[in-house]
Amino acid sequence: MSERFDFTGDELAPAYRAAVDAIEAGELVVLPTDTVYGIAADAFKADAVQRLLDAKGRGRDMPPPVLISVVESLDALATDVPEAGRKLCQEFWPGPLTVICHAQTSLMWDLGETQGTVALRVPDHENTRELLSRTGPLAVSSANKSGRPAALDVYDAEEQLEDTVAVYLDGGAVTGGEPSTIVDLTGDTPHVVRLGALSLDRLRAVVPEVTSDDDEKPDEKPADDEKPADDEKPAEDDEPTKAPVEASNSEEKDDEKPTEPDVRPAD
């Protein structure tokens, strides 16, 4: 049987206590963030993470991101973080930025098929960060069934997830509504794999070398005097081959993609 607690105001003790107890027991908790509502599990309990994936109706190929309470926890969970990535985290955390990093190999967790990466974020929600400081890192994906819109209030989350969640924390309607922007830090330069609440312009104001799949490609058309003969031109209904899009962070817009230079689900 699920319980719902008020997660606003000054009387937060019962909510924190119930949420911490549920997380420690390997159960699921729905909580507000600065973007959308999230469904959370202990990142270090494989059965709890699987319970989260099952509740959403998603497979291990779409591992959830991990929320942390402070930017200083970055190096405890990630390795080989480039200086450009650190600048982005320092500037936009807490906030709607998720970064995909190489995971510390010593971590005893199983988030799914991550290919050795982890997606991290510090949410801009004071009460949720306080909860994270009490529970430690939480695997968190958007609080919705896969394929449906992310919940913007606790009642929508309850309607979708029902008794699969032990504790619902009611922080009122979220004011963000857009998922976080996801940046892959595992390559030579930071690369945007999903644009969300943070625009490309804002990212580049801090790190100009950030790349995106939407960047204009150099003109590869032949010069006028090198145009192919008519019999060499493609038929009008031919389409140029498109570069494959990396899969990832799940979020059909509703989930934020985490561990992959793919794209994960939204939180």
PyMOL commands that set and color helices and strands:
alter all, ss='L'
color gray80, all
select helices_A, chain A and resi 13-24+46-56+71-77+83-92+126-135+154-164+200-206+224-226+230-232
alter helices_A, ss='H'
color red, helices_A
select strands_A, chain A and resi 3-6+29-31+38-42+66-67+78-79+97-103+117-121+138-142+167-170+181-184+191-194+211-212
alter strands_A, ss='S'
color yellow, strands_A
deselect
rebuild
show_as cartoon
